[in-house]
Amino acid sequence: MQLIARAVGHRYGALEVLAGIDIEVREGETLALIGPSGCGKSTLLGILGGMIEASAGSVELRGVPPAGCLNPLTYVFQDFALLPWRSVADNVALGLEHHAIGRRERKERIEAVLALTGLGDFADAYPRQLSGGMRQRVGIARAIAVRPAVLLMDEPLSALDAQTRELLQEELTAIWARERTTTVYVTHNLTEALHLADRVAVLSRRPGRLKQILEVPIPREERASPAHAPMLAQLHAALWDQIRVEAAAADREVADAG
Amino acid sequence: MPAEKQPVPFRGAGFDPTPRRFASWIAFAGILLAWQAASSTGLLPELFMPSPDAVLSALARMSASGELWLHLGTSIRRIVLGFLLGAFAGLLLGLAMGIFSMARAVGLPIVSALFPIPKIALLPLLILWFGIGETSKVATIALGVFFPTAVAAKTAVDGVARNLIRMAQSFGTPASAIVWKIVLPGALPGILGGLRIAASIALILVTAAEMIGAEYGVGALVLGAGNLMQTDKLVAGVVLLSLMGLAVSFGIGLLERRLLRWR
């Protein structure tokens, strides 16, 4: 489905964090949101999914939800947000409870997403027994089990070490190749954005405004190949140009505030 | 630096506790032996501090005559009744204060104001209301258990990770299910911690209440034995109280291990 934000603005008290955001997430695409820290990326993601009430503007979901969709706007969280008292399978089940699906379909969906995320052997494990990467796989499995219309990912890999992040990027690429779920992906990592996104939206520093949307003209599955490295490096440089000054300014701002 | 080899010595040891399994038992036995020796040699006058074996034989005598079981049974019945009443009501109010803004706005100032009152001070009033019998004692214990349980439950609900609640909301989980599936399990460790404290308060209060006005009960046993200078029975009563405390602590520990296996 399409997700369309019109003139979205947000303030926390006197602090304006977002201003005049017009953005259209296209059906089936992965849109990365990047910007300097404190620019309101996560706030925007919260507004897009209805978890934060915008101070201005509106958000609209358009189109037909995918078959079997139980929760159109579904998040994957930076801190995983797993229930420590539930096993892996039961954590995935949470999103399926309180919906009109039968016991058998619930079980099938859980088995399918656990297999898809490589968690098949860990169905009965508890979160504390898992590594960070495995925990986020549970978070991803829980999200795709509900067959979302739009997947909202809030820095999903930033709590992980570099190697695990790389692995999960590959796995996300594979999942999107199969499911083509419309996704909004917040990250502060330009490389991650360029590896995963069809388009990269750049926000300015606070109050965050949409500065630019950059198209990544390489098929996602081929981006790991060395042949495309020069072009990705170019795009990276272009994005960094956009953000560098803003990030430096934001950095000083935070330092002054402290 | 001169070009000579210097081995790097290990210096990171020392501050991690290592298990010493028998040390505690040996120390315990050592204290008992020293106590017994001091009594046998007359260092400890029997009248003021009975020997361990005198205490044991006092326990055996009271057990045989049934006196022990009468006192113990009476105290346990009061504790169990008072604890169940106080814990149930405290849990209800504490959870309500944690979950509902209105219950918090109304309840929290009242609970905060009444919490610091030593509940034994209310016993005379409760005796006026309910008479000298069981009810006033059970009510004192229930009050003593109620407040710490309510405060612990409210604090535990406050401490439930907000991100988990938001996660459940984002999956469309209804509010009542969020209470059952996120808030209650998340608050359980704090609630059990509160019940542990409440149980020790119940033990203090039953002893104090029984010393103020009771025919039976371990507190009455200890006080009565003291009045008659029967120090062997007195210390036997103290040992009973200590055993009751250990039993309660063991029971809550068991509950924690069963319910909090995921930790």
Contacts between the chains, C-beta under 8 A, distances in Angstrom:
chain1	res1	chain2	res2	distance
A	49	B	170	6.6
A	51	B	166	6.4
A	51	B	169	7.0
A	51	B	170	5.7
A	70	B	172	7.7
A	71	B	170	7.9
A	71	B	171	5.5
A	71	B	172	5.2
A	73	B	170	7.6
A	74	B	170	7.0
A	74	B	171	7.0
A	75	B	167	7.2
A	75	B	170	4.8
A	77	B	163	6.7
A	77	B	167	6.3
A	79	B	163	5.9
A	81	B	163	5.0
A	81	B	164	5.8
A	81	B	166	7.5
A	81	B	167	3.8
A	83	B	164	6.3
A	83	B	181	7.6
A	83	B	182	6.9
A	83	B	185	7.4
A	84	B	262	5.5
A	84	B	263	7.2
A	85	B	185	4.8
A	85	B	186	7.9
A	85	B	262	4.3
A	86	B	262	7.7
A	94	B	168	6.9
A	94	B	171	6.2
A	94	B	173	7.0
A	94	B	181	7.2
A	95	B	171	4.3
A	97	B	173	7.2
A	97	B	177	7.2
A	97	B	181	7.9
A	98	B	172	6.8
A	98	B	173	5.8
A	98	B	174	5.9
A	98	B	177	5.9
A	99	B	172	7.6
A	126	B	262	5.2
A	128	B	262	7.2
A	128	B	263	7.3
A	142	B	171	7.9
A	146	B	171	6.9
